Amino acid sequence: MKAYPYMHKHPTSGQTTMSDGMDLRDWFAGLAMQAVLTNHKLEDVDDDVVAMNCYQMADFMMKQRKEVPNE
């Protein structure tokens, strides 16, 4: 699933193209990473562990999103 799909019109040619946007999983992981990094000193952060934990959180959010019916 993609986040933020958009249409782009080239300023000189006028040609319109569609972009799918970024993966929703990556978007969720980025949001989780912001929360982690705002609560820790950068010298205390292990990059690999942060990335792994953020993607685990993103996977959980994706799973929960599928389980909750659309309102």
C-alpha positions in Angstrom: 0.0 0.0 0.0 1.3 3.5 -0.8 1.1 6.7 1.1 0.6 10.1 -0.5 0.0 9.3 -4.2 -0.1 12.4 -6.3 -0.4 13.8 -9.8 2.4 16.0 -11.1 2.2 18.4 -14.1 5.6 19.2 -15.6 6.0 23.0 -15.6 7.3 23.4 -19.2 5.9 20.4 -21.1 2.6 20.3 -19.4 2.8 16.5 -19.3 0.9 15.0 -16.4 2.3 11.9 -14.6 1.1 9.9 -11.6 3.4 9.0 -8.7 2.4 6.1 -6.3 4.2 7.8 -3.4 6.1 6.0 -0.7 5.2 2.7 0.9 2.9 3.1 3.8 5.1 0.8 5.9 8.1 3.1 5.3 5.9 6.1 6.3 4.9 4.4 9.5 8.5 3.4 10.3 9.6 7.0 9.7 7.1 8.3 12.2 8.2 5.7 14.7 11.8 6.7 14.2 11.0 10.4 14.9 9.5 9.4 18.2 12.5 7.3 19.1 15.0 9.9 18.2 13.3 12.7 20.0 13.4 10.7 23.2 17.1 9.6 23.1 20.5 11.3 22.7 22.0 10.4 19.3 25.1 9.0 20.9 23.0 6.5 22.9 21.2 5.2 19.7 22.2 2.0 18.0 21.2 2.6 14.4 20.5 -1.1 13.5 18.3 -1.6 16.6 16.4 1.6 16.0 15.7 0.7 12.4 14.6 -2.9 13.4 12.3 -1.6 16.1 10.8 1.1 13.9 10.0 -1.4 11.2 8.6 -3.8 13.8 6.3 -1.0 15.0 5.4 -0.2 11.3 4.5 -3.9 10.8 2.3 -3.9 13.9 0.5 -0.7 12.6 0.0 -2.3 9.2 -1.4 -5.4 10.9 -3.7 -3.4 13.1 -4.9 -1.4 10.1 -6.1 -4.5 8.4 -7.9 -5.8 11.5 -9.9 -2.6 12.1 -12.9 -2.3 9.8 -13.1 1.0 7.8 -15.7 3.4 9.2 
